[in-house]
Amino acid sequence: IDEFGGRIVGECSAGTEQAASDIRFFSAMRPQAVLSWGNSIGELWAFACAHHDHMALYVGQGGNFYIFTIPDERLYDAGSDFSELMRKLLWGYKYGPEIPNAA
């Protein structure tokens, strides 16, 4: 947040394996629980949105990143490397494994 807060990077376009995304970083963390996954992954904090606000980017207590696709309500485990998360979104690589909904 200190380094990227309030910035907008990238653009929605054709990507390498799927569509590339724009990313809009929030100026402050937004604590939000992804309720249907809460028991399996714990509390998450939103730090950005992507793909014209059709995705939410989260970080968990253990430093793992998650991508939530809003239209279809799917959650993806994007790993613990921030640089890799940015590469996936900005260049349009696959997000990572989908986390099944426990609800």
Secondary structure, DSSP 8 states (H G I E B T S, - for coil): -TTTTT-EE---B--SSS-B--EEEEEEEEEE--GGGHHHH--EEEEEEETTTTEEEEEETTS-EEEEETTTTEEEEEES-HHHHHHHHHHT-----EE----
